[in-house]
Every structure is written in C-alpha cells, then in structure tokens.
C-alpha cells in the first residue's frame, strides 16, 4: 500500500495556493436607495438653513446702519427698533428641523434720558456737549441728596457746646503804666480795677477805656490783719456820711466806672453797717458791686439779698502763686467752675509779670473749648446768660 507522502502544513501556516487558484477580492458595499435619499435630504436641509441665515443677516445690516458712537462716558447705547424679518420659506424642511423664529424679539425703544449712576457724583452745572443725531444740548440737573437716593448726605458739623462764660478782672492798676500795658492789648474782653489816690490812677483809667476794656473802682478797705490799704480807704469806724464822701471822691477820680470791687477789705466786708452804705451808693449810681471775697465771713450776699440787689463774687484768684504753671492750674480751676455753674469770675493783678502773656496764650483754646469771655456790665444788660454769677 503506497504511503501518503504529502506533507502536512505546520499549524498556523497557510497552505500555498496553487497557481491555478483564483484570488478572491472583497466586494465593496453598495448603498441602498433609502440611505442615498436620506443623505440627499440632509444636504438640502443644510443648504436651505445657510441661505436663510444669510438673508436674515443681510436684511439686518441693510435696515440697521451703524450708529455713531456716543461721546458721553457711562451712557448705554440702545439700538433703534429693527424692522421685522419676514419668514423665508423653507422647502422640504420638517417642522422639527426649522428652529429659526418667525420674528425676532422686539427691542425696547431708545431711552434718550440721561442715566444717573447709583454711586455719588459731583454736582455738575456745565452744559453737556450735544450728542450726534439727538438735537439740542441737554443739561444735567443737580438734585438735592434727598431726591437722589444714590447720594450720600453728610450730617452738618456739630455746633460746639457752650460751656460757660468767663469774666477776667485785673486788680491794682494805678501804681504805674508799664505793668498795665500788656493787659490793654489782650485780645478778649477784660475788666481792670483802678486804685484811687495814686500818681497814675486817672491816666490808667483813661487808657483802659481807650483800649476798649471795662473800668471799675478798686476801693481800698480795712483788712483784719491791719495792713495799710492805701489812700482813699474805708474803715469800719467811719460813719455812713464819711463812707459816702470817700466813695464820691474816688469815683470822680477814676470814673466813669461800671462798678466797684474791694481792695483787701476783709474787715469791712464783715461789717453790715459799712456794707449797707456801700451797696446803697452802688444802687443809687447804677453800678454793680463785686465782692472779691477776701474773707469767707463776708456779709455782702446777705445784705444784697435783703435789699433785693444783684451782687457778684470772685470764684478764683489767678496769681496767689507767682509761677506760670500755678497760674495755668488756677485758670483751669476757673474753667471747671464755669462749666459746672454757667460762669466764673477770675481775678488777677497787674503786677503778675507772666499773667498777661499766659492769658493771651490760653485765650484761643478757651474759646475753642466752648467758653466765652465777657464783662459784668454786658451780663447785666442781658447780652449773655447770667446764670451762675453771684446771688
């Protein structure tokens, strides 16, 4: 039996084709008529959509020419109301494929009013330059903050609260003129008390009036310690007539005056008989009496109360200590009293070398704090409040 000598091909190897065997080629797929119709319909739809969009854009450009730019900063430009676009027929386009609106949404008409921003703006009064194509000039009307909700209204500056009235009285003028000079140039109102019977008493009084300051008689009176009060003094042993004579002479020398205050006088101001006469003279002449309060046992308030008279009393001595720092402390003490009761009377002396300069230095600050300076005669006339000055 003959052996089969044909070799088997190894696994994975393809057998060699015989020369006579024809190669088979893959046949290309052929589209069916349904698929071809769908492709043609899609192309036609695309062309129709492109034509429609082109017509809409061209119509919009023709009917809406570009508007000239507006020069005003911050003003929004609104296009004019465009003409409606007519429907363009679409051939053989299913309803689901036609997404173009039949008519574009209406645009609101142009608002030619000037828009006021919500943020605060500075008032403007100059005319606005004309806008192209909008006629004559328009002016922005400035409105109060109440009519412009966006504006921030600032509260008015607060008025400084009045803290009290200060009356400055400077004693012992008449010994010379050089000590008096710096007080005559003081910027605020001031009362200067002139001693009688001295070489410069009359001239000092004249210069004080010429400087616009108030003059009073600084009447010498007997003190408890027995010090010499000076010429033209009143003593406790004098009769009422003698007291009147002394007062009339002294008032004639330095007058006219607005009032009288005591020089020393701790003993006389404790004597009811003497003070009855002195207050009677003041009442008859229409001048005031200022008690310098050289003693706490003064009877002046009690007598004035019985007679229904208005008297005045010192609150602070400014220069018991002849140092600037001490005088400043005394001034501050007077300011505190004025703030507490409405007013204060401070008494100093012409012989205090630094007092005039210290008062001038502190005067602007006193006014800035709310204190006012005045004189007693103006308080009596009702020019300012007299609450807190003597009873």
Secondary structure in CASP SS format (residue, H / E / C, confidence):
PFRMAT SS
TARGET T0000
AUTHOR 0000-0000-0000
METHOD secondary structure of the structure
MODEL  1
X C 1.00
X C 1.00
X C 1.00
X C 1.00
X C 1.00
X C 1.00
X C 1.00
X C 1.00
X C 1.00
X C 1.00
X C 1.00
X C 1.00
X C 1.00
X C 1.00
X C 1.00
X C 1.00
X C 1.00
X C 1.00
X C 1.00
X C 1.00
X C 1.00
X C 1.00
X C 1.00
X C 1.00
X C 1.00
X C 1.00
X C 1.00
X C 1.00
X C 1.00
X C 1.00
X C 1.00
X C 1.00
X H 1.00
X H 1.00
X H 1.00
X H 1.00
X H 1.00
X H 1.00
X H 1.00
X H 1.00
X H 1.00
X H 1.00
X H 1.00
X H 1.00
X H 1.00
X H 1.00
X H 1.00
X H 1.00
X H 1.00
X H 1.00
X H 1.00
X H 1.00
X H 1.00
X H 1.00
X H 1.00
X H 1.00
X H 1.00
X H 1.00
X H 1.00
X H 1.00
X H 1.00
X H 1.00
X H 1.00
X C 1.00
X C 1.00
X C 1.00
X C 1.00
X C 1.00
X C 1.00
X C 1.00
X C 1.00
X C 1.00
X C 1.00
X C 1.00
X C 1.00
X C 1.00
X C 1.00
X C 1.00
X C 1.00
X C 1.00
X C 1.00
X C 1.00
X C 1.00
X C 1.00
X C 1.00
X C 1.00
X C 1.00
X C 1.00
X C 1.00
X C 1.00
X C 1.00
X C 1.00
X C 1.00
X C 1.00
X H 1.00
X H 1.00
X H 1.00
X C 1.00
X C 1.00
X C 1.00
X C 1.00
X C 1.00
X C 1.00
X C 1.00
X C 1.00
X C 1.00
X C 1.00
X C 1.00
X C 1.00
X C 1.00
X C 1.00
X C 1.00
X C 1.00
X C 1.00
X C 1.00
X C 1.00
X C 1.00
X C 1.00
X C 1.00
X C 1.00
X C 1.00
X C 1.00
X C 1.00
X C 1.00
X C 1.00
X C 1.00
X C 1.00
X C 1.00
X C 1.00
X C 1.00
X C 1.00
X C 1.00
X C 1.00
X C 1.00
X C 1.00
X C 1.00
X C 1.00
X C 1.00
X C 1.00
X C 1.00
X C 1.00
X C 1.00
X C 1.00
X C 1.00
X C 1.00
X C 1.00
X C 1.00
X C 1.00
X C 1.00
X C 1.00
X C 1.00
X C 1.00
X C 1.00
X C 1.00
X C 1.00
X C 1.00
X C 1.00
X C 1.00
X C 1.00
X C 1.00
X C 1.00
X C 1.00
X C 1.00
X E 1.00
X E 1.00
X E 1.00
X E 1.00
X E 1.00
X E 1.00
X E 1.00
X E 1.00
X E 1.00
X E 1.00
X C 1.00
X C 1.00
X C 1.00
X C 1.00
X H 1.00
X H 1.00
X H 1.00
X H 1.00
X H 1.00
X H 1.00
X H 1.00
X C 1.00
X C 1.00
X C 1.00
X C 1.00
X C 1.00
X C 1.00
X E 1.00
X E 1.00
X E 1.00
X E 1.00
X C 1.00
X C 1.00
X C 1.00
X C 1.00
X C 1.00
X C 1.00
X H 1.00
X H 1.00
X H 1.00
X H 1.00
X H 1.00
X H 1.00
X H 1.00
X H 1.00
X H 1.00
X H 1.00
X C 1.00
X C 1.00
X C 1.00
X E 1.00
X E 1.00
X E 1.00
X E 1.00
X E 1.00
X E 1.00
X E 1.00
X E 1.00
X C 1.00
X C 1.00
X C 1.00
X C 1.00
X C 1.00
X C 1.00
X C 1.00
X C 1.00
X C 1.00
X C 1.00
X C 1.00
X C 1.00
X E 1.00
X C 1.00
X C 1.00
X C 1.00
X C 1.00
X C 1.00
X H 1.00
X H 1.00
X H 1.00
X H 1.00
X H 1.00
X H 1.00
X H 1.00
X H 1.00
X H 1.00
X H 1.00
X H 1.00
X H 1.00
X H 1.00
X H 1.00
X H 1.00
X C 1.00
X C 1.00
X C 1.00
X C 1.00
X E 1.00
X E 1.00
X E 1.00
X E 1.00
X E 1.00
X E 1.00
X C 1.00
X C 1.00
X C 1.00
X H 1.00
X H 1.00
X H 1.00
X C 1.00
X H 1.00
X H 1.00
X H 1.00
X H 1.00
X H 1.00
X H 1.00
X H 1.00
X H 1.00
X H 1.00
X H 1.00
X H 1.00
X H 1.00
X H 1.00
X H 1.00
X C 1.00
X C 1.00
X E 1.00
X E 1.00
X E 1.00
X E 1.00
X C 1.00
X C 1.00
X C 1.00
X C 1.00
X C 1.00
X C 1.00
X C 1.00
X C 1.00
X H 1.00
X H 1.00
X H 1.00
X H 1.00
X H 1.00
X H 1.00
X H 1.00
X H 1.00
X C 1.00
X C 1.00
X C 1.00
X C 1.00
X E 1.00
X E 1.00
X C 1.00
X C 1.00
X E 1.00
X E 1.00
X C 1.00
X C 1.00
X C 1.00
X C 1.00
X C 1.00
X C 1.00
X H 1.00
X H 1.00
X H 1.00
X H 1.00
X H 1.00
X H 1.00
X H 1.00
X H 1.00
X H 1.00
X H 1.00
X H 1.00
X H 1.00
X H 1.00
X H 1.00
X H 1.00
X H 1.00
X H 1.00
X H 1.00
X C 1.00
X E 1.00
X E 1.00
X E 1.00
X E 1.00
X E 1.00
X E 1.00
X E 1.00
X C 1.00
X C 1.00
X C 1.00
X C 1.00
X C 1.00
X H 1.00
X H 1.00
X H 1.00
X H 1.00
X H 1.00
X H 1.00
X H 1.00
X H 1.00
X H 1.00
X H 1.00
X H 1.00
X H 1.00
X H 1.00
X H 1.00
X H 1.00
X C 1.00
X E 1.00
X E 1.00
X E 1.00
X E 1.00
X C 1.00
X H 1.00
X H 1.00
X H 1.00
X H 1.00
X H 1.00
X C 1.00
X C 1.00
X C 1.00
X C 1.00
X C 1.00
X C 1.00
X C 1.00
X C 1.00
X C 1.00
X C 1.00
X C 1.00
END
